[in-house]
Amino acid sequence: MIRALAVGLLTLPLVAGGVQGPVRLREKDGRLRATLKDCVAILEPVEAPVPVAGPSSPVSIRTVGKQFIPRVAIATPGTEVTFPNLDHILHNVFSVTQGNRFDTGHYSPGDAPRVKVTSPGLVKLYCNVHHQMNAFLWVVTTPFAQVLDGRMGVQFHQVPAGTYRLRLWHPESGEKAWTVQIGPGVTQGAWELEVSLPALEPHKNKFGRNYAPLADDRNY
């Protein structure tokens, strides 16, 4: 599903342009990954006016089959995030990210605890019950941010002219940034990320300890 950040915009300057171009995600063996699933593009002003990004629409990150769906999402400061439990088991979502720490506690099937994110940056989400569950929420202050699921690359329109930093990120590549100059018309480019990180980042539980092995996790 293609999902771009929906926020309220101020009136744009008369001179506005855009930036677009392909993004490639290269595997360790040199092959190109078939999709850009979970890849994020963020366009931030360096020397440019930019519309104010107010609180975005509420974000829903579901727990389904012991997975977070979507695994990657975007919000702005002040946005409410809900975690509907669509499984038949307990979950406990938490984050120890500085500025956006929270702990839902254990919650039952059908429940949907809510939290509000406040600080810009990457928020890493985990489940205290299931070690294999992880998700990521980018909290941004620019209205120009996209999750590239279903896309071939970056495509931003109606961007005020000026100098920007284009940040690309993927859970298995980390972040890479480029300076982009935008004027009237569309600025073309091509960008690449390299896979170098594990699909599941090693992490502790919410108490800072290793996860306890479960003899039978069917009910948890």
Backbone as CSV, one residue per row, in Angstrom:
resi,resn,N_x,N_y,N_z,CA_x,CA_y,CA_z,C_x,C_y,C_z
1,MET,0.845,-1.184,0.000,0.000,0.000,0.000,0.882,1.235,0.000
2,ILE,0.581,2.177,-0.895,1.324,3.420,-0.944,0.739,4.358,0.098
3,ARG,1.643,4.869,0.938,1.154,5.738,1.989,2.078,6.921,2.137
4,ALA,1.569,8.117,1.954,2.337,9.333,2.165,1.759,10.043,3.382
5,LEU,2.561,10.885,3.980,2.125,11.579,5.181,1.079,12.623,4.829
6,ALA,-0.067,12.597,5.509,-1.137,13.568,5.270,-1.115,14.597,6.382
7,VAL,-0.790,15.855,6.040,-0.719,16.911,7.043,-1.303,18.172,6.468
8,GLY,-1.625,19.124,7.354,-2.103,20.419,6.900,-0.955,21.257,6.388
9,LEU,-1.139,21.945,5.259,-0.092,22.740,4.651,-0.465,24.206,4.649
10,LEU,0.541,25.072,4.823,0.347,26.493,4.632,0.410,26.800,3.143
11,THR,0.067,28.031,2.759,0.138,28.419,1.363,1.587,28.366,0.888
12,LEU,1.833,27.700,-0.236,3.179,27.545,-0.748,3.627,28.791,-1.485
13,PRO,4.943,29.079,-1.532,5.444,30.188,-2.324,5.119,29.980,-3.798
14,LEU,5.185,31.075,-4.565,4.878,30.985,-5.991,5.864,30.077,-6.707
15,VAL,7.142,30.090,-6.281,8.149,29.252,-6.910,8.218,27.925,-6.162
16,ALA,7.792,26.883,-6.804,7.830,25.553,-6.200,8.193,24.554,-7.275
17,GLY,8.820,23.488,-6.875,9.228,22.456,-7.819,9.010,21.091,-7.222
18,GLY,9.883,20.172,-7.552,9.752,18.812,-7.045,11.059,18.069,-7.212
19,VAL,11.083,16.859,-6.696,12.243,15.993,-6.847,11.745,14.567,-7.024
20,GLN,12.356,13.860,-7.961,11.952,12.487,-8.176,13.108,11.694,-8.781
21,GLY,13.034,10.382,-8.641,14.035,9.508,-9.212,14.024,8.148,-8.543
22,PRO,14.655,7.176,-9.164,14.638,5.812,-8.631,15.499,5.648,-7.397
23,VAL,15.088,4.726,-6.532,15.862,4.320,-5.365,16.127,2.829,-5.499
24,ARG,17.375,2.439,-5.252,17.744,1.022,-5.330,18.252,0.549,-3.982
25,LEU,17.842,-0.651,-3.621,18.282,-1.283,-2.380,19.124,-2.495,-2.767
26,ARG,20.429,-2.392,-2.537,21.353,-3.417,-3.010,21.692,-4.413,-1.900
27,GLU,21.549,-5.701,-2.213,21.858,-6.759,-1.252,23.371,-6.891,-1.073
28,LYS,23.788,-7.649,-0.057,25.208,-7.839,0.212,25.931,-8.529,-0.935
29,ASP,25.215,-9.361,-1.694,25.844,-10.064,-2.816,25.791,-9.262,-4.110
30,GLY,25.309,-8.028,-4.037,25.283,-7.164,-5.211,23.961,-7.132,-5.943
31,ARG,23.067,-8.083,-5.673,21.762,-8.084,-6.325,20.909,-6.930,-5.809
32,LEU,19.957,-6.495,-6.651,19.024,-5.455,-6.237,17.776,-6.103,-5.664
33,ARG,17.323,-5.603,-4.527,16.084,-6.106,-3.931,14.915,-5.731,-4.826
34,ALA,13.950,-6.617,-4.939,12.854,-6.432,-5.893,11.932,-5.283,-5.513
35,THR,11.797,-4.977,-4.221,10.883,-3.931,-3.794,11.575,-2.999,-2.800
36,LEU,10.939,-1.844,-2.571,11.418,-0.876,-1.592,10.583,-0.923,-0.312
37,LYS,9.968,-2.062,-0.052,9.135,-2.200,1.143,9.924,-1.802,2.388
38,ASP,9.294,-0.984,3.222,9.836,-0.499,4.496,10.896,0.587,4.334
39,CYS,11.125,1.047,3.113,12.080,2.134,2.890,11.374,3.477,3.097
40,VAL,12.061,4.435,3.725,11.494,5.745,4.023,12.319,6.832,3.360
41,ALA,11.639,7.829,2.790,12.280,9.015,2.218,11.772,10.245,2.957
42,ILE,12.699,11.074,3.424,12.359,12.293,4.162,13.111,13.456,3.527
43,LEU,12.384,14.499,3.153,12.972,15.682,2.541,12.887,16.833,3.534
44,GLU,14.046,17.286,4.035,14.089,18.315,5.065,14.761,19.578,4.530
45,PRO,14.226,20.769,4.852,14.829,22.014,4.369,16.153,22.314,5.062
46,VAL,17.138,22.743,4.289,18.396,23.246,4.832,18.404,24.767,4.721
47,GLU,18.134,25.259,3.521,17.967,26.691,3.278,16.760,26.849,2.362
48,ALA,15.597,26.713,2.941,14.367,26.772,2.154,13.187,26.963,3.094
49,PRO,12.154,27.707,2.649,10.920,27.771,3.434,10.195,26.438,3.321
50,VAL,9.462,26.083,4.329,8.735,24.821,4.273,7.430,24.966,5.048
51,PRO,6.338,24.415,4.519,5.071,24.463,5.255,5.194,23.755,6.594
52,VAL,4.435,24.235,7.565,4.448,23.621,8.891,3.667,22.309,8.850
53,ALA,4.253,21.284,9.429,3.577,19.993,9.510,2.920,19.867,10.879
54,GLY,1.599,19.978,10.920,0.878,19.815,12.174,0.676,18.346,12.480
55,PRO,-0.021,18.020,13.579,-0.267,16.611,13.902,-0.928,15.888,12.739
56,SER,-0.390,14.748,12.368,-0.965,13.972,11.279,-2.171,13.193,11.781
57,SER,-2.868,12.567,10.858,-4.000,11.724,11.237,-3.516,10.608,12.158
58,PRO,-4.370,10.100,13.050,-3.945,9.016,13.938,-3.351,7.852,13.152
59,VAL,-2.315,7.264,13.688,-1.619,6.146,13.052,-2.019,4.859,13.760
60,SER,-2.332,3.832,12.987,-2.704,2.537,13.553,-1.650,1.510,13.174
61,ILE,-1.038,0.889,14.179,-0.072,-0.181,13.959,-0.646,-1.440,14.603
62,ARG,-1.120,-2.365,13.788,-1.833,-3.545,14.268,-0.852,-4.667,14.632
63,THR,-1.271,-5.536,15.522,-0.525,-6.761,15.807,-1.319,-7.913,15.224
64,VAL,-0.711,-8.571,14.233,-1.367,-9.656,13.495,-0.355,-10.780,13.286
65,GLY,-0.687,-11.971,13.732,0.217,-13.101,13.534,1.584,-12.879,14.149
66,LYS,1.613,-12.235,15.320,2.859,-11.909,16.014,3.776,-11.041,15.162
67,GLN,3.159,-10.131,14.418,3.893,-9.156,13.636,3.212,-7.799,13.770
68,PHE,4.000,-6.719,13.589,3.437,-5.379,13.507,3.108,-5.074,12.048
69,ILE,1.909,-4.566,11.802,1.497,-4.176,10.453,0.859,-2.796,10.509
70,PRO,1.438,-1.798,9.814,2.665,-1.883,9.028,3.890,-1.938,9.925
71,ARG,4.986,-2.400,9.352,6.228,-2.457,10.118,6.887,-1.085,10.204
72,VAL,6.628,-0.232,9.210,7.202,1.115,9.175,6.084,2.121,8.927
73,ALA,6.053,3.193,9.708,5.029,4.226,9.553,5.652,5.595,9.812
74,ILE,4.897,6.638,9.460,5.350,8.024,9.609,4.290,8.812,10.364
75,ALA,4.745,9.704,11.251,3.838,10.585,11.983,4.560,11.896,12.247
76,THR,3.840,12.872,12.776,4.435,14.130,13.197,4.278,14.266,14.714
77,PRO,5.050,15.155,15.360,4.921,15.318,16.807,3.486,15.647,17.214
78,GLY,3.023,15.009,18.266,1.662,15.213,18.743,0.657,14.224,18.188
79,THR,1.112,13.318,17.325,0.214,12.339,16.707,-0.105,11.197,17.675
80,GLU,-1.357,10.762,17.666,-1.772,9.614,18.472,-1.559,8.330,17.678
81,VAL,-0.958,7.341,18.327,-0.690,6.046,17.702,-1.446,4.973,18.480
82,THR,-2.189,4.135,17.761,-2.932,3.049,18.399,-2.344,1.707,17.981
83,PHE,-2.510,0.710,18.842,-1.962,-0.623,18.602,-3.067,-1.677,18.751
84,PRO,-3.985,-1.778,17.792,-5.051,-2.776,17.890,-4.482,-4.197,17.898
85,ASN,-4.934,-4.997,18.842,-4.498,-6.389,18.940,-5.494,-7.272,18.192
86,LEU,-5.101,-7.720,17.009,-5.964,-8.575,16.203,-5.607,-10.046,16.353
87,ASP,-4.686,-10.357,17.256,-4.350,-11.746,17.554,-5.264,-12.274,18.658
88,HIS,-5.124,-13.557,18.959,-5.897,-14.162,20.061,-5.025,-14.319,21.301
89,ILE,-3.928,-13.594,21.347,-2.954,-13.710,22.430,-2.622,-12.323,22.988
90,LEU,-1.879,-12.297,24.081,-1.477,-11.040,24.701,-0.300,-10.409,23.957
91,HIS,-0.255,-9.078,23.992,0.901,-8.338,23.494,1.254,-7.250,24.511
92,ASN,2.451,-6.675,24.358,2.909,-5.591,25.219,3.898,-4.752,24.417
93,VAL,3.405,-3.689,23.791,4.260,-2.846,22.963,5.003,-1.849,23.844
94,PHE,6.280,-1.639,23.527,7.053,-0.663,24.290,8.126,-0.048,23.405
95,SER,8.632,1.089,23.845,9.780,1.727,23.205,10.648,2.337,24.289
96,VAL,11.952,2.218,24.111,12.894,2.872,25.021,13.612,4.006,24.302
97,THR,13.076,4.441,23.157,13.667,5.539,22.400,13.574,6.834,23.200
98,GLN,14.695,7.515,23.378,14.723,8.750,24.143,13.749,9.769,23.561
99,GLY,12.912,10.359,24.412,11.934,11.350,23.975,10.591,10.770,23.613
100,ASN,10.535,9.470,23.374,9.267,8.813,23.033,9.131,7.469,23.745
101,ARG,9.595,7.401,24.985,9.477,6.163,25.754,8.020,5.906,26.135
102,PHE,7.608,4.666,26.035,6.269,4.298,26.502,6.207,2.796,26.724
103,ASP,5.171,2.361,27.409,4.954,0.949,27.704,3.450,0.745,27.821
104,THR,2.857,-0.010,26.912,1.410,-0.235,26.950,1.007,-1.194,28.062
105,GLY,1.971,-1.968,28.569,1.609,-3.057,29.460,0.948,-4.171,28.662
106,HIS,0.686,-5.308,29.302,0.020,-6.405,28.598,-1.406,-6.007,28.237
107,TYR,-1.804,-6.298,27.010,-3.192,-6.019,26.626,-3.755,-7.179,25.819
108,SER,-5.056,-7.346,25.935,-5.745,-8.548,25.459,-6.200,-8.413,24.010
109,PRO,-6.592,-9.539,23.394,-7.173,-9.496,22.046,-8.358,-8.528,22.000
110,GLY,-8.393,-7.707,20.954,-9.472,-6.736,20.807,-9.170,-5.385,21.407
111,ASP,-8.206,-5.302,22.308,-7.830,-4.012,22.898,-6.960,-3.220,21.929
112,ALA,-6.911,-1.901,22.124,-6.132,-1.025,21.252,-5.570,0.136,22.066
113,PRO,-4.511,-0.093,22.826,-3.929,0.994,23.622,-3.431,2.127,22.731
114,ARG,-3.388,3.339,23.314,-3.010,4.542,22.574,-1.843,5.228,23.263
115,VAL,-0.968,5.778,22.441,0.123,6.604,22.951,0.241,7.826,22.046
116,LYS,0.917,8.860,22.541,1.143,10.060,21.731,2.648,10.274,21.615
117,VAL,3.127,10.393,20.363,4.552,10.635,20.147,4.792,12.141,20.125
118,THR,5.923,12.568,20.675,6.163,14.000,20.844,7.470,14.495,20.243
119,SER,8.487,13.640,20.191,9.816,14.101,19.772,10.164,13.576,18.379
120,PRO,10.737,14.425,17.513,11.140,13.980,16.174,12.243,12.927,16.245
121,GLY,12.247,12.047,15.253,13.283,11.029,15.169,12.697,9.647,14.934
122,LEU,13.564,8.658,14.922,13.157,7.277,14.690,12.798,6.606,16.011
123,VAL,11.567,6.109,16.107,11.094,5.409,17.305,11.083,3.911,17.003
124,LYS,11.842,3.147,17.789,11.886,1.700,17.618,10.864,1.048,18.546
125,LEU,10.033,0.183,17.976,8.935,-0.449,18.704,9.187,-1.947,18.827
126,TYR,8.911,-2.480,20.018,9.074,-3.908,20.260,7.891,-4.426,21.076
127,CYS,7.783,-5.747,21.133,6.806,-6.396,22.007,7.571,-7.076,23.126
128,ASN,7.153,-6.839,24.357,7.854,-7.428,25.499,7.573,-8.915,25.649
129,VAL,6.570,-9.419,24.918,6.223,-10.841,24.986,6.931,-11.629,23.894
130,HIS,7.041,-11.029,22.700,7.562,-11.744,21.540,8.803,-11.034,20.993
131,HIS,9.948,-11.665,21.172,11.232,-11.067,20.790,11.303,-10.760,19.300
132,GLN,10.649,-11.561,18.461,10.789,-11.411,17.016,10.001,-10.235,16.449
133,MET,9.198,-9.571,17.262,8.373,-8.472,16.768,9.119,-7.142,16.874
134,ASN,9.231,-6.445,15.754,9.794,-5.093,15.785,9.135,-4.239,14.722
135,ALA,9.073,-2.949,14.980,8.502,-1.990,14.036,9.192,-0.651,14.242
136,PHE,8.928,0.276,13.319,9.624,1.557,13.339,8.646,2.678,12.994
137,LEU,8.714,3.743,13.765,7.867,4.906,13.520,8.764,6.135,13.376
138,TRP,8.741,6.745,12.195,9.486,7.979,11.982,8.605,9.159,12.360
139,VAL,9.063,9.960,13.325,8.355,11.179,13.719,9.100,12.343,13.057
140,VAL,8.423,13.052,12.156,9.081,14.064,11.328,8.394,15.419,11.484
141,THR,9.121,16.489,11.200,8.577,17.845,11.261,8.394,18.443,9.881
142,THR,8.657,17.686,8.823,8.460,18.131,7.456,7.253,17.417,6.860
143,PRO,6.471,18.093,6.010,5.355,17.399,5.362,5.812,16.515,4.216
144,PHE,7.105,16.572,3.866,7.624,15.806,2.740,8.297,14.539,3.254
145,ALA,7.492,13.509,3.482,7.985,12.229,3.971,7.114,11.123,3.413
146,GLN,7.740,10.032,2.996,7.019,8.937,2.353,7.579,7.588,2.791
147,VAL,6.686,6.598,2.950,7.093,5.200,2.986,7.003,4.717,1.544
148,LEU,8.081,4.120,1.027,8.169,3.827,-0.408,7.584,2.476,-0.794
149,ASP,6.786,1.853,0.072,6.109,0.608,-0.299,5.328,0.806,-1.592
150,GLY,5.518,-0.080,-2.558,4.771,-0.004,-3.804,5.300,1.011,-4.791
151,ARG,6.350,1.720,-4.451,6.935,2.719,-5.351,8.254,2.214,-5.930
152,MET,8.704,2.912,-6.966,10.002,2.619,-7.562,11.072,3.571,-7.055
153,GLY,10.636,4.666,-6.424,11.604,5.638,-5.944,10.927,6.818,-5.284
154,VAL,11.656,7.933,-5.231,11.203,9.150,-4.565,10.383,9.989,-5.539
155,GLN,9.333,10.620,-5.018,8.522,11.531,-5.844,7.826,12.534,-4.924
156,PHE,8.406,13.737,-4.836,7.822,14.822,-4.055,7.428,15.952,-4.996
157,HIS,6.223,16.522,-4.784,5.718,17.608,-5.625,5.418,18.834,-4.758
158,GLN,5.293,19.980,-5.407,4.949,21.238,-4.743,5.878,21.521,-3.561
159,VAL,7.174,21.417,-3.836,8.200,21.680,-2.835,8.745,23.095,-3.052
160,PRO,8.698,23.982,-2.055,9.251,25.328,-2.213,10.719,25.278,-2.621
161,ALA,11.114,26.172,-3.524,12.483,26.185,-4.027,13.483,26.405,-2.886
162,GLY,14.638,25.754,-2.982,15.675,25.920,-1.969,16.542,24.684,-1.857
163,THR,17.351,24.639,-0.813,18.267,23.522,-0.566,17.663,22.589,0.482
164,TYR,17.703,21.298,0.192,17.104,20.295,1.066,18.096,19.163,1.333
165,ARG,17.817,18.446,2.413,18.523,17.201,2.702,17.557,16.054,2.457
166,LEU,17.902,15.165,1.531,17.095,13.984,1.264,17.667,12.831,2.076
167,ARG,16.875,12.334,3.016,17.291,11.228,3.882,16.556,9.964,3.454
168,LEU,17.300,8.921,3.163,16.721,7.621,2.852,17.124,6.639,3.938
169,TRP,16.186,5.787,4.343,16.418,4.854,5.452,15.684,3.554,5.189
170,HIS,16.287,2.470,5.610,15.660,1.155,5.588,16.146,0.397,6.821
171,PRO,15.283,-0.453,7.436,15.711,-1.162,8.653,16.987,-1.972,8.479
172,GLU,17.268,-2.422,7.246,18.443,-3.267,7.020,19.603,-2.515,6.366
173,SER,19.470,-1.210,6.217,20.568,-0.437,5.638,20.968,0.740,6.515
174,GLY,20.085,1.157,7.411,20.326,2.387,8.138,20.023,3.586,7.256
175,GLU,20.581,4.737,7.610,20.247,5.990,6.914,21.416,6.506,6.086
176,LYS,21.063,7.125,4.957,22.027,7.814,4.115,21.373,9.102,3.648
177,ALA,22.153,10.183,3.514,21.573,11.489,3.176,22.329,12.140,2.025
178,TRP,21.597,12.938,1.248,22.144,13.690,0.126,21.599,15.114,0.175
179,THR,22.374,16.074,-0.326,21.900,17.446,-0.478,21.265,17.590,-1.856
180,VAL,20.072,18.166,-1.894,19.323,18.326,-3.144,18.933,19.783,-3.309
181,GLN,19.201,20.348,-4.474,18.809,21.719,-4.784,17.550,21.675,-5.635
182,ILE,16.492,22.309,-5.138,15.207,22.282,-5.842,14.855,23.682,-6.322
183,GLY,14.511,23.779,-7.592,14.072,25.036,-8.185,12.780,24.794,-8.936
184,PRO,12.419,25.676,-9.877,11.231,25.439,-10.687,11.382,24.143,-11.482
185,GLY,10.302,23.451,-11.694,10.378,22.182,-12.407,10.728,21.047,-11.463
186,VAL,11.112,19.921,-12.052,11.386,18.713,-11.276,12.877,18.404,-11.312
187,THR,13.485,18.280,-10.136,14.881,17.879,-10.014,14.962,16.360,-10.070
188,GLN,15.764,15.846,-10.988,15.904,14.409,-11.159,17.128,13.896,-10.404
189,GLY,17.054,12.669,-9.936,18.184,12.053,-9.254,18.033,10.549,-9.205
190,ALA,19.023,9.870,-8.666,18.993,8.421,-8.463,19.800,8.131,-7.207
191,TRP,19.279,7.253,-6.351,19.889,7.023,-5.047,19.924,5.530,-4.734
192,GLU,20.879,5.144,-3.902,21.044,3.725,-3.591,21.387,3.527,-2.120
193,LEU,20.808,2.486,-1.531,21.128,2.051,-0.176,21.692,0.639,-0.242
194,GLU,22.572,0.303,0.700,23.170,-1.024,0.740,22.737,-1.763,1.997
195,VAL,22.256,-2.973,1.826,21.855,-3.816,2.953,23.099,-4.222,3.735
196,SER,23.123,-3.918,5.027,24.285,-4.254,5.854,23.900,-4.666,7.270
197,LEU,22.624,-4.550,7.609,22.172,-4.818,8.973,21.255,-6.038,9.012
198,PRO,21.150,-6.720,10.165,20.243,-7.880,10.256,18.790,-7.449,10.190
199,ALA,17.935,-8.358,9.725,16.505,-8.048,9.620,15.900,-7.766,10.994
200,LEU,16.411,-8.418,12.027,15.949,-8.182,13.396,17.125,-7.700,14.229
201,GLU,17.081,-6.431,14.621,18.161,-5.866,15.420,18.169,-6.500,16.810
202,PRO,19.321,-6.948,17.304,19.379,-7.498,18.672,18.876,-6.455,19.676
203,HIS,18.051,-6.886,20.614,17.514,-5.952,21.590,17.110,-6.693,22.864
204,LYS,16.987,-5.944,23.937,16.565,-6.472,25.230,15.067,-6.245,25.410
205,ASN,14.508,-6.807,26.471,13.110,-6.540,26.779,12.994,-5.179,27.467
206,LYS,11.803,-4.815,27.890,11.580,-3.479,28.438,12.295,-3.264,29.773
207,PHE,12.746,-4.348,30.389,13.483,-4.243,31.656,14.993,-4.214,31.430
208,GLY,15.405,-4.239,30.157,16.830,-4.246,29.852,17.474,-5.601,30.024
209,ARG,16.662,-6.661,30.037,17.185,-8.018,30.208,16.902,-8.846,28.961
210,ASN,17.575,-9.991,28.852,17.314,-10.890,27.733,15.910,-11.459,27.830
211,TYR,15.311,-11.737,26.689,13.999,-12.368,26.671,14.106,-13.794,27.203
212,ALA,13.153,-14.180,28.035,13.136,-15.546,28.560,12.620,-16.488,27.487
213,PRO,13.253,-17.643,27.291,12.737,-18.609,26.306,11.389,-19.138,26.758
214,LEU,10.493,-19.318,25.793,9.157,-19.841,26.102,9.072,-21.285,25.668
215,ALA,8.693,-22.159,26.596,8.546,-23.569,26.258,7.373,-23.779,25.298
216,ASP,6.355,-22.986,25.458,5.171,-23.086,24.606,4.565,-21.698,24.527
217,ASP,4.704,-21.023,23.370,4.252,-19.635,23.265,2.920,-19.504,22.534
218,ARG,2.186,-20.608,22.396,0.939,-20.538,21.643,-0.069,-19.617,22.293
219,ASN,-0.016,-19.461,23.615,-1.006,-18.650,24.322,-0.463,-17.278,24.697
220,TYR,0.720,-16.891,24.152,1.342,-15.632,24.531,1.755,-14.856,23.288
